[in-house]
Amino acid sequence: MPNTSTSYMGLQLRNPIIVASSGLTRSLEKVKECEAAGAGAVVLKSLFEESLANKDFGMKDSLVDHAEAYDYYYARLEKLYGGQEYTDMIREIKANTSIPIIASINCVSTDWWPDYALQMESAGADAIELNIFTTATDLTMDSNKMEELYVEIVSVVKRKVGIPVALKIGPWFSALPHLALEFGHRKLDGLVLFNRFTQPDIDIDAIKLKTSFSFSTGDEVHLPLRWTALMSHYLPYDICATTGVKTSEDVIKLLLAGASSVQVASVLYEKGLGTIGEIVTGLEKWMSEKGFESIADFKGKLNFHAAASPAHYLRAQFMEKISEVE
């Protein structure tokens, strides 16, 4: 039987299938279900900075005549201790599971990443995934400043914690390879390609804003496939590919492109956690047919650096394909 184990950020996974941060990983019960289904690791549902504004910490009555003081101390305490429930969950999950547990932080400001990360490390998380999505609405913020923000977040968190740190980003960068290499200079351990965000929408009957979200489709796998292949051969850290991963074939393609692991979520919502076992079985079958004993035998075999026809990853094939359609 082929060995499907892999290493991601120095963590040993029994297979490359990681359940992405989602409702599927929001509690001990859910994580145990993922483990029983065969997941190699899980990324816990993100701790959102905006969600920490629900606790009073026993101050309201004592500071009722000092509204400004209450607002100030409340803001400080919610940042420092608002994640207590999350860290308690990490401890409970680590005590009752055996697969790697990756904590996830989704922040909107730069001040609190290190504190949250340190709390998660202290709680026993095996690694941390920084989930960043910020929109440039300030006309004075150019692309360089935006990239510097990402680099600084990685730098300050890496200086604070000793466990591996991954960064989950979207695809909207003008020079992604350069930025990805900068992350390496800051000792990043893993890059997750790519995040998939909710999108704004408008309810034209109520004339108000709403959000829109749908599960990924199989066609979306080609974007992380391209960038994984283009960058995996020179980055000094691991790539985890995600978005559009539905089948064992998708996983095999991403591993051939150079990914160390993959994250799945949409397909598990659509077809159930049993899909994990089906994907792993399909991977084992393919490896047996091709004579590969381990993932290391074929990982990156078709990345941009190693492929016999790397132009397929570039725009050079654009006109050829358009001509076929026409």
SULSUL-V782978 format. One record per pair of residues at least 12 apart in sequence whose ideal C-beta (glycine too) atoms are under 10 Angstrom apart, sorted by sequence separation. I is the first residue (numbers start at 1). J is the second residue. D is the distance in Angstrom with one decimal. If there is no record, write none. Layout:
BEGIN
i;j;d
I;J;D
I;J;D
END
This chain:
BEGIN
i;j;d
3;15;9.6
4;16;7.1
19;31;8.2
30;42;8.6
89;101;9.9
105;117;6.6
116;128;8.6
134;146;7.4
153;165;9.9
154;166;9.8
179;191;9.8
198;210;10.0
199;211;7.0
200;212;7.2
201;213;9.3
227;239;8.4
228;240;9.1
229;241;9.8
241;253;9.1
242;254;8.9
250;262;7.6
264;276;7.5
267;279;8.5
283;295;8.5
286;298;9.5
4;17;8.9
24;37;9.8
31;44;7.4
90;103;6.0
103;116;8.7
117;130;7.9
136;149;9.6
154;167;5.9
167;180;9.2
180;193;9.0
198;211;4.7
199;212;4.9
228;241;5.0
241;254;4.2
251;264;8.5
19;33;9.5
25;39;9.2
30;44;9.4
31;45;9.7
56;70;9.3
59;73;6.1
60;74;8.2
89;103;9.4
103;117;8.2
105;119;9.6
116;130;9.6
153;167;8.0
169;183;9.2
197;211;9.6
198;212;6.7
199;213;7.2
227;241;8.6
240;254;9.2
241;255;8.6
245;259;9.8
250;264;9.0
19;34;4.6
24;39;9.4
30;45;8.5
59;74;6.2
105;120;7.3
113;128;9.4
134;149;6.8
176;191;9.7
198;213;4.5
199;214;9.1
224;239;8.6
239;254;8.7
264;279;7.6
18;34;9.4
19;35;9.2
57;73;8.2
87;103;8.6
103;119;9.0
104;120;8.8
134;150;8.5
151;167;9.8
167;183;6.2
197;213;8.4
198;214;9.5
224;240;9.2
225;241;7.1
241;257;7.4
17;34;9.5
25;42;4.7
27;44;9.2
57;74;6.8
86;103;7.8
103;120;4.0
113;130;6.8
132;149;8.3
150;167;7.3
166;183;10.0
176;193;8.8
196;213;8.8
224;241;4.3
241;258;8.8
242;259;9.2
245;262;5.1
250;267;9.1
262;279;8.8
19;37;8.4
24;42;8.1
25;43;6.3
26;44;7.5
27;45;8.4
56;74;7.4
59;77;7.5
86;104;9.5
102;120;9.5
103;121;8.3
132;150;6.1
165;183;9.8
176;194;9.8
196;214;9.6
223;241;9.6
224;242;6.4
225;243;9.8
239;257;8.6
241;259;4.1
245;263;7.2
246;264;8.1
24;43;9.8
25;44;5.1
26;45;4.1
55;74;8.6
57;76;9.8
58;77;9.7
86;105;9.2
101;120;9.7
113;132;9.2
134;153;9.7
150;169;7.1
167;186;9.6
196;215;9.3
224;243;5.6
225;244;8.6
239;258;6.3
240;259;6.4
241;260;8.9
242;261;9.2
243;262;9.7
245;264;5.0
17;37;9.3
19;39;4.9
22;42;9.5
25;45;5.3
26;46;9.6
57;77;4.8
83;103;9.8
103;123;7.7
130;150;9.0
196;216;6.0
221;241;8.0
223;243;6.8
224;244;7.2
225;245;9.8
238;258;9.3
239;259;5.1
240;260;6.5
241;261;7.8
242;262;6.3
243;263;8.3
244;264;9.7
245;265;8.8
246;266;7.7
247;267;8.0
14;35;9.9
17;38;7.2
18;39;6.7
19;40;8.9
21;42;8.5
22;43;8.3
24;45;8.1
25;46;9.5
53;74;8.7
56;77;9.3
57;78;7.4
103;124;9.2
104;125;9.3
132;153;6.4
165;186;9.4
167;188;5.8
221;242;9.1
222;243;9.7
223;244;7.5
224;245;8.2
238;259;8.0
239;260;6.3
240;261;4.7
241;262;5.1
242;263;3.7
243;264;9.6
245;266;8.3
246;267;4.8
17;39;5.7
18;40;5.9
19;41;7.7
20;42;8.4
21;43;4.3
22;44;9.5
23;45;6.5
53;75;8.9
55;77;8.1
56;78;9.3
83;105;8.8
101;123;9.6
103;125;3.9
132;154;9.1
165;187;8.2
166;188;7.4
167;189;9.0
168;190;9.1
169;191;7.2
171;193;7.4
172;194;9.1
220;242;9.7
221;243;6.8
222;244;7.3
232;254;9.7
238;260;4.0
239;261;8.4
240;262;6.6
241;263;7.5
242;264;7.3
243;265;9.2
244;266;8.1
245;267;6.9
15;38;6.9
17;40;5.1
18;41;4.6
19;42;4.5
20;43;5.6
21;44;6.4
22;45;6.2
52;75;9.9
55;78;6.3
57;80;9.7
101;124;7.6
102;125;6.8
103;126;8.4
104;127;9.8
105;128;6.6
106;129;9.3
107;130;8.0
130;153;6.3
150;173;8.8
164;187;9.9
165;188;6.3
166;189;6.1
167;190;7.4
168;191;8.0
169;192;7.2
170;193;9.2
171;194;4.7
220;243;5.1
221;244;3.3
235;258;8.8
237;260;9.1
238;261;7.3
239;262;9.7
240;263;5.9
242;265;7.9
243;266;8.4
244;267;9.2
14;38;7.9
15;39;8.0
16;40;5.9
17;41;8.2
18;42;6.6
19;43;6.9
21;45;5.5
22;46;9.0
54;78;8.4
57;81;7.0
101;125;5.8
102;126;6.3
103;127;7.4
104;128;7.4
105;129;7.4
106;130;8.4
107;131;8.2
108;132;9.4
110;134;9.6
130;154;7.1
164;188;9.1
165;189;5.4
166;190;3.5
167;191;5.7
168;192;3.8
169;193;7.3
170;194;5.6
171;195;8.4
196;220;7.7
220;244;3.2
221;245;5.9
229;253;9.3
233;257;9.9
242;266;9.7
246;270;8.4
14;39;8.7
15;40;4.3
16;41;9.1
17;42;10.0
18;43;6.3
19;44;9.5
20;45;9.6
21;46;5.1
52;77;9.7
53;78;6.1
57;82;8.8
100;125;9.2
101;126;5.3
102;127;4.6
103;128;5.1
104;129;4.6
105;130;5.8
106;131;4.2
107;132;7.6
108;133;8.8
109;134;9.5
158;183;9.7
164;189;3.9
165;190;7.5
166;191;6.8
167;192;6.8
168;193;8.4
169;194;6.6
170;195;4.9
171;196;9.7
219;244;6.6
220;245;8.9
221;246;7.4
225;250;8.4
228;253;9.3
229;254;8.9
232;257;6.5
233;258;6.5
246;271;8.6
13;39;8.8
14;40;5.2
15;41;9.2
21;47;9.8
52;78;4.8
55;81;8.0
100;126;4.4
101;127;8.1
102;128;6.8
103;129;7.1
104;130;8.1
105;131;6.4
106;132;7.8
107;133;9.9
108;134;7.1
146;172;9.7
147;173;7.1
163;189;8.7
164;190;6.6
166;192;5.6
167;193;9.9
168;194;8.0
169;195;6.0
170;196;8.0
194;220;9.0
216;242;8.7
217;243;9.5
218;244;5.7
220;246;9.4
221;247;9.2
224;250;9.7
228;254;6.0
231;257;9.7
232;258;2.6
13;40;3.5
14;41;8.7
51;78;10.0
52;79;6.9
55;82;6.1
99;126;8.9
100;127;6.9
102;129;5.3
103;130;9.9
104;131;5.6
105;132;9.1
106;133;7.6
107;134;9.3
130;157;6.3
146;173;8.5
147;174;8.9
155;182;9.8
159;186;9.1
168;195;5.0
170;197;6.6
196;223;10.0
216;243;5.3
217;244;6.3
218;245;8.7
219;246;10.0
228;255;9.2
229;256;8.3
230;257;8.7
231;258;7.8
232;259;6.9
248;275;9.7
252;279;9.5
12;40;9.1
13;41;5.2
52;80;9.8
54;82;8.1
130;158;9.9
146;174;9.8
147;175;8.4
151;179;7.6
154;182;8.6
155;183;9.3
158;186;5.9
159;187;9.0
167;195;9.8
168;196;9.9
216;244;4.8
218;246;4.9
221;249;9.5
222;250;9.8
225;253;5.9
228;256;9.5
229;257;3.9
230;258;9.0
232;260;8.5
247;275;8.7
251;279;5.8
255;283;8.2
11;40;9.0
12;41;9.5
49;78;9.4
52;81;8.9
53;82;7.9
55;84;8.8
83;112;9.1
87;116;9.2
90;119;8.8
94;123;7.6
95;124;8.1
128;157;7.2
147;176;9.8
150;179;7.1
154;183;5.6
157;186;9.3
158;187;5.0
194;223;6.4
215;244;9.8
216;245;7.9
217;246;8.3
218;247;7.7
221;250;5.1
224;253;9.9
225;254;6.0
228;257;4.4
229;258;6.1
246;275;8.3
250;279;8.3
251;280;8.7
11;41;6.6
49;79;7.9
52;82;3.3
55;85;9.0
79;109;9.1
82;112;9.5
86;116;8.5
90;120;6.2
93;123;9.4
94;124;4.1
128;158;9.9
143;173;7.9
154;184;9.7
155;185;9.2
156;186;9.3
158;188;7.1
193;223;8.0
194;224;5.6
216;246;8.0
221;251;9.6
224;254;6.8
227;257;8.8
228;258;5.4
229;259;9.1
248;278;7.1
249;279;9.2
252;282;7.9
51;82;8.2
52;83;6.8
90;121;9.5
91;122;9.3
92;123;9.4
93;124;8.5
94;125;7.6
143;174;5.7
147;178;8.5
148;179;9.9
151;182;5.3
154;185;9.5
155;186;4.7
157;188;9.4
158;189;8.4
193;224;4.5
215;246;9.8
218;249;9.6
222;253;9.1
225;256;9.1
226;257;8.2
228;259;5.0
247;278;8.2
248;279;4.6
251;282;7.9
252;283;6.3
8;40;8.1
9;41;9.8
51;83;9.6
52;84;9.9
79;111;7.7
80;112;8.6
83;115;8.5
87;119;5.1
90;122;9.2
91;123;5.1
92;124;9.7
93;125;9.1
94;126;8.0
128;160;9.9
143;175;8.3
147;179;5.3
150;182;8.5
151;183;6.8
154;186;4.7
155;187;8.4
192;224;9.0
193;225;9.2
218;250;7.2
221;253;7.3
225;257;5.4
228;260;9.7
247;279;6.7
248;280;7.5
250;282;9.8
251;283;5.9
255;287;9.9
8;41;7.2
49;82;8.6
52;85;9.6
79;112;5.2
83;116;5.8
86;119;7.9
87;120;6.4
90;123;3.9
91;124;5.8
128;161;6.7
146;179;9.7
150;183;7.7
153;186;9.4
154;187;8.1
155;188;9.3
193;226;9.4
194;227;7.6
221;254;7.4
224;257;8.4
225;258;9.8
246;279;8.8
248;281;7.4
249;282;7.2
4;38;9.9
6;40;7.2
49;83;9.2
52;86;9.3
78;112;9.9
81;115;10.0
82;116;9.3
86;120;7.6
87;121;9.7
89;123;8.3
90;124;5.8
91;125;9.5
127;161;9.4
148;182;9.1
151;185;8.5
152;186;8.7
154;188;5.3
193;227;5.4
194;228;9.9
225;259;8.7
228;262;9.6
245;279;8.4
248;282;2.6
249;283;9.3
252;286;5.7
261;295;9.5
5;40;8.0
6;41;9.9
47;82;8.7
51;86;9.6
80;115;6.6
84;119;8.2
87;122;7.2
88;123;7.6
90;125;5.3
128;163;6.4
129;164;9.5
130;165;6.5
131;166;9.4
132;167;6.8
133;168;8.9
147;182;7.4
151;186;6.1
154;189;9.9
193;228;6.0
224;259;7.9
247;282;6.9
248;283;4.9
251;286;9.3
252;287;8.5
260;295;8.4
4;40;8.3
47;83;5.5
79;115;6.9
80;116;9.6
83;119;5.6
87;123;3.9
90;126;9.7
125;161;9.2
127;163;5.4
128;164;7.5
129;165;7.9
130;166;7.0
131;167;8.4
132;168;7.1
133;169;8.0
134;170;9.8
136;172;9.8
143;179;9.7
147;183;9.9
150;186;9.7
191;227;9.4
247;283;9.9
248;284;8.7
259;295;9.9
79;116;8.5
83;120;7.9
86;123;8.1
87;124;8.8
126;163;6.5
127;164;4.1
128;165;5.2
129;166;4.6
130;167;5.0
131;168;4.8
132;169;6.1
133;170;6.2
135;172;9.8
151;188;9.4
154;191;9.9
191;228;9.3
248;285;7.8
249;286;8.0
255;292;10.0
47;85;9.1
48;86;9.9
81;119;9.0
87;125;8.7
125;163;6.5
126;164;7.6
127;165;6.9
128;166;7.2
129;167;7.6
130;168;6.8
131;169;8.7
132;170;8.5
193;231;8.4
224;262;8.6
248;286;6.7
252;290;9.3
47;86;4.7
80;119;8.8
84;123;9.6
86;125;10.0
110;149;6.9
113;152;9.5
114;153;9.2
117;156;8.9
118;157;8.9
121;160;8.3
122;161;9.2
124;163;9.5
125;164;9.7
127;166;6.5
128;167;9.7
129;168;5.5
130;169;9.0
133;172;9.7
193;232;9.8
224;263;9.7
260;299;7.1
46;86;9.3
47;87;8.9
83;123;9.2
113;153;5.6
117;157;4.9
121;161;4.6
191;231;8.1
255;295;6.1
259;299;7.7
260;300;9.3
45;86;9.0
113;154;9.2
116;157;8.8
117;158;9.1
120;161;8.0
121;162;6.9
191;232;9.7
221;262;9.4
255;296;10.0
258;299;6.6
259;300;8.5
44;86;8.0
47;89;9.5
110;152;6.7
114;156;5.2
115;157;9.9
118;160;5.4
119;161;9.8
121;163;5.1
256;298;6.1
257;299;9.0
258;300;3.9
47;90;9.8
110;153;6.1
113;156;6.4
114;157;5.7
117;160;5.7
118;161;6.0
120;163;8.3
252;295;9.8
255;298;6.7
256;299;7.5
257;300;7.3
258;301;8.6
45;89;9.2
113;157;5.2
114;158;9.4
116;160;9.6
117;161;5.0
118;162;9.8
121;165;9.7
191;235;7.0
255;299;5.4
256;300;7.3
257;301;8.9
258;302;8.2
259;303;9.4
44;89;7.3
111;156;9.5
114;159;7.5
115;160;8.1
190;235;9.7
254;299;9.8
255;300;8.1
256;301;5.3
257;302;6.1
258;303;4.1
44;90;7.1
107;153;8.1
110;156;7.6
114;160;4.0
117;163;8.6
191;237;6.6
192;238;9.6
193;239;6.2
196;242;7.8
220;266;9.2
252;298;8.3
255;301;8.6
256;302;4.3
257;303;5.6
258;304;8.5
113;160;8.2
114;161;7.8
180;227;8.7
188;235;8.9
189;236;9.6
190;237;5.7
191;238;7.6
192;239;7.9
193;240;7.4
194;241;8.4
195;242;7.9
196;243;5.0
255;302;9.4
256;303;7.8
257;304;8.5
258;305;8.7
105;153;9.8
117;165;7.4
188;236;8.6
189;237;5.3
190;238;4.6
191;239;5.4
192;240;4.7
193;241;5.6
194;242;6.8
195;243;7.9
196;244;8.7
216;264;9.4
218;266;9.8
258;306;8.5
44;93;7.4
187;236;8.8
188;237;5.4
189;238;7.0
190;239;7.2
191;240;7.2
192;241;7.9
193;242;6.9
194;243;5.4
216;265;8.0
217;266;8.4
218;267;9.1
253;302;8.2
257;306;9.9
177;227;8.5
180;230;9.6
181;231;8.4
184;234;8.9
187;237;8.3
188;238;9.5
190;240;5.8
191;241;9.7
192;242;6.0
193;243;7.9
194;244;9.6
215;265;8.2
216;266;4.5
256;306;9.4
257;307;9.0
42;93;8.5
176;227;6.5
180;231;5.5
184;235;5.8
185;236;8.6
192;243;9.6
215;266;3.8
216;267;8.1
256;307;9.0
105;157;8.5
113;165;10.0
171;223;6.0
183;235;8.2
184;236;4.4
214;266;8.7
215;267;7.9
171;224;8.2
177;230;6.7
181;234;7.3
183;236;9.3
184;237;5.8
215;268;9.9
173;227;9.9
176;230;8.4
177;231;5.6
180;234;9.0
181;235;6.9
183;237;7.5
215;269;6.3
216;270;9.6
42;97;8.3
51;106;9.1
171;226;9.5
176;231;7.4
180;235;5.9
181;236;8.3
215;270;6.0
47;103;7.5
48;104;9.5
49;105;8.0
50;106;8.5
171;227;7.1
257;313;8.8
42;99;6.7
43;100;9.6
44;101;6.6
46;103;8.7
47;104;6.8
48;105;8.5
49;106;7.0
50;107;8.9
177;234;8.1
180;237;8.9
31;89;9.1
35;93;9.6
39;97;10.0
41;99;5.4
42;100;7.8
43;101;8.5
44;102;6.8
45;103;9.8
46;104;4.1
47;105;5.5
48;106;4.9
49;107;4.5
50;108;6.4
130;188;9.1
177;235;8.7
40;99;6.6
41;100;4.0
42;101;6.3
43;102;4.5
44;103;5.4
45;104;6.9
46;105;6.5
47;106;6.9
48;107;8.0
49;108;5.4
50;109;9.9
180;239;8.9
39;99;6.3
40;100;7.6
41;101;7.3
42;102;6.9
43;103;7.9
44;104;5.5
46;106;4.1
47;107;8.5
48;108;8.4
49;109;6.7
52;112;9.1
103;163;9.0
105;165;10.0
28;89;7.0
31;92;9.4
32;93;8.2
35;96;9.3
36;97;9.7
38;99;9.6
39;100;9.7
41;102;6.2
43;104;5.3
44;105;9.9
45;106;9.6
46;107;9.3
102;163;9.4
128;189;9.3
129;190;7.9
131;192;8.5
193;254;9.5
239;300;9.7
27;89;7.0
28;90;9.9
31;93;5.2
35;97;5.3
42;104;9.8
49;111;9.5
102;164;8.5
104;166;9.2
106;168;9.0
127;189;7.2
128;190;10.0
130;192;9.3
133;195;6.3
135;197;9.8
26;89;8.5
30;93;9.4
31;94;9.8
34;97;8.8
35;98;7.2
49;112;6.3
102;165;9.9
127;190;7.7
129;192;6.6
132;195;8.1
28;92;5.2
29;93;9.8
32;96;6.7
35;99;5.2
49;113;9.1
52;116;9.6
100;164;9.5
102;166;7.2
104;168;7.9
131;195;6.7
133;197;5.7
239;303;9.9
27;92;8.9
28;93;5.2
31;96;8.4
32;97;6.2
34;99;8.0
133;198;9.8
27;93;8.3
28;94;9.8
31;97;5.9
35;101;9.8
131;197;9.9
193;259;8.3
28;95;8.9
29;96;9.8
32;99;9.9
49;116;8.0
192;259;10.0
232;299;8.6
233;300;6.5
25;93;9.0
28;96;6.0
31;99;8.3
232;300;5.7
28;97;7.9
47;116;6.4
192;261;9.2
196;265;8.8
234;303;9.5
31;101;7.3
167;237;9.5
190;260;7.7
192;262;9.8
193;263;9.7
196;266;8.4
233;303;4.9
234;304;9.2
166;237;8.5
190;261;8.4
192;263;6.6
229;300;8.5
232;303;4.9
233;304;6.4
234;305;7.4
47;119;9.1
165;237;9.6
166;238;8.1
168;240;8.3
171;243;8.9
228;300;9.2
231;303;8.4
232;304;8.0
233;305;3.6
47;120;8.0
164;237;9.0
166;239;9.7
170;243;9.8
229;302;6.9
230;303;7.7
231;304;8.0
232;305;8.2
233;306;6.9
164;238;9.0
166;240;6.7
168;242;8.0
229;303;4.7
230;304;4.8
231;305;9.8
232;306;9.5
233;307;9.9
228;303;7.5
229;304;5.0
230;305;9.1
25;101;9.0
44;120;8.9
228;304;9.4
229;305;8.8
25;102;9.2
225;302;9.8
227;304;9.8
229;306;9.2
226;304;9.0
229;307;7.4
25;104;8.5
19;99;9.6
230;310;8.8
18;99;9.3
21;102;8.3
44;125;7.9
229;310;8.2
18;100;8.4
20;102;9.8
21;103;9.2
22;104;9.7
19;102;9.8
21;104;4.4
46;129;8.1
48;131;8.9
229;312;9.0
230;313;5.8
14;98;9.5
15;99;10.0
18;102;7.5
20;104;9.1
21;105;9.9
43;127;8.8
44;128;9.9
46;130;9.8
47;131;9.3
229;313;5.3
230;314;8.5
14;99;7.3
21;106;8.3
41;126;7.8
43;128;9.6
44;129;8.7
46;131;5.4
228;313;9.8
13;99;7.5
14;100;9.6
41;127;8.5
43;129;5.4
226;312;9.3
227;313;8.9
12;99;9.8
13;100;6.4
226;313;5.6
11;99;9.3
12;100;7.6
43;131;8.9
102;190;9.2
225;313;8.7
226;314;8.9
11;100;4.4
106;195;9.7
10;100;9.9
11;101;9.6
102;192;9.9
9;100;8.9
11;102;8.0
8;100;8.0
9;102;8.5
8;102;9.0
166;261;10.0
168;263;8.6
21;129;6.8
20;129;9.3
21;131;6.8
18;129;9.7
129;240;8.8
12;126;10.0
11;126;5.8
10;126;9.4
11;127;6.2
9;126;8.7
10;127;8.4
9;127;5.5
8;127;8.4
9;128;9.8
9;129;9.6
46;168;9.3
43;166;8.5
43;168;8.4
129;263;9.4
102;240;9.7
21;168;8.0
20;168;8.9
43;192;8.5
11;163;9.4
10;163;9.2
11;164;6.7
9;163;8.8
10;164;5.7
9;164;3.7
8;164;8.4
9;165;7.9
9;166;6.2
8;166;8.4
102;263;9.8
21;192;9.6
20;192;8.5
18;192;9.2
21;195;9.6
20;195;9.6
20;196;9.2
11;189;9.2
9;188;9.3
10;189;6.9
11;190;9.2
9;189;4.1
10;190;9.2
8;189;8.8
9;190;4.4
8;190;6.4
43;240;9.2
41;240;9.7
43;242;9.6
20;240;9.3
41;261;7.5
43;263;6.8
21;242;9.9
40;261;6.9
42;263;9.5
18;240;6.7
20;242;6.0
40;262;9.3
41;263;9.2
43;265;9.3
20;243;9.2
16;240;8.6
18;242;8.3
16;241;9.4
20;245;9.2
39;264;8.7
10;237;9.8
11;238;9.4
9;237;7.4
10;238;8.6
17;245;8.8
8;237;9.9
9;238;5.6
39;268;9.3
8;238;5.3
7;238;7.6
8;239;9.2
9;240;8.5
17;248;9.6
37;268;8.4
6;238;9.2
8;240;6.3
17;251;7.1
34;268;8.4
39;273;8.0
16;251;6.6
37;272;8.5
38;273;8.4
15;251;9.1
16;252;9.9
37;273;3.8
38;274;9.0
40;276;8.8
36;273;8.0
37;274;6.5
38;275;9.7
39;276;5.6
16;254;8.5
35;273;9.9
37;275;8.2
38;276;4.6
39;277;9.7
16;255;6.6
34;273;6.4
37;276;4.6
38;277;4.8
24;264;9.3
25;265;8.8
33;273;6.0
36;276;9.7
37;277;6.3
38;278;9.4
40;280;8.6
22;263;9.4
24;265;6.5
35;276;10.0
36;277;9.9
38;279;8.6
39;280;9.4
20;262;9.2
21;263;8.2
22;264;9.5
23;265;8.8
34;276;7.6
38;280;5.7
16;259;7.5
18;261;5.4
20;263;3.9
22;265;4.5
30;273;9.5
37;280;9.7
38;281;9.2
16;260;7.0
17;261;7.5
18;262;6.8
19;263;7.3
20;264;6.3
21;265;7.9
22;266;8.9
24;268;5.9
16;261;4.3
17;262;6.4
18;263;4.7
19;264;6.5
20;265;4.1
24;269;7.3
15;261;8.7
16;262;5.7
17;263;8.3
18;264;7.4
19;265;6.8
20;266;8.7
22;268;8.1
23;269;8.2
4;251;9.8
13;260;8.7
15;262;9.8
16;263;9.6
17;264;6.3
18;265;9.7
22;269;7.8
13;261;6.3
20;268;8.7
6;255;8.3
11;260;9.8
19;268;6.8
24;273;7.6
11;261;9.0
4;255;10.0
8;259;9.2
9;260;8.1
17;268;9.8
8;260;4.7
9;261;8.9
6;259;9.3
7;260;6.6
8;261;4.3
6;260;5.9
7;261;8.8
8;262;9.8
19;273;8.2
6;261;6.0
6;262;9.9
19;276;7.7
17;275;9.2
18;276;9.9
17;276;5.5
17;277;9.4
15;276;8.3
15;277;9.8
17;279;5.9
16;279;9.3
17;280;6.4
15;279;8.4
16;280;8.8
15;280;5.1
14;280;8.8
17;283;8.6
16;283;7.9
15;283;7.3
15;284;9.0
4;280;6.1
4;281;9.7
4;283;5.8
16;295;6.7
4;284;6.1
15;295;8.7
2;283;8.0
3;284;9.2
2;284;5.2
13;295;9.8
1;284;6.5
2;285;8.8
4;287;7.4
16;299;9.2
2;286;8.8
3;287;8.6
2;287;3.8
1;287;9.1
2;288;5.7
1;288;7.8
2;289;9.9
2;290;9.3
6;294;8.7
7;295;9.1
2;291;9.3
3;292;9.3
5;294;7.6
6;295;5.0
7;296;8.8
2;292;6.3
3;293;6.3
4;294;8.1
5;295;7.3
6;296;8.1
2;293;5.8
3;294;4.6
4;295;6.4
5;296;9.5
1;293;9.5
2;294;6.9
3;295;7.5
2;295;8.4
3;296;8.9
6;299;7.9
3;297;9.4
2;297;8.8
END
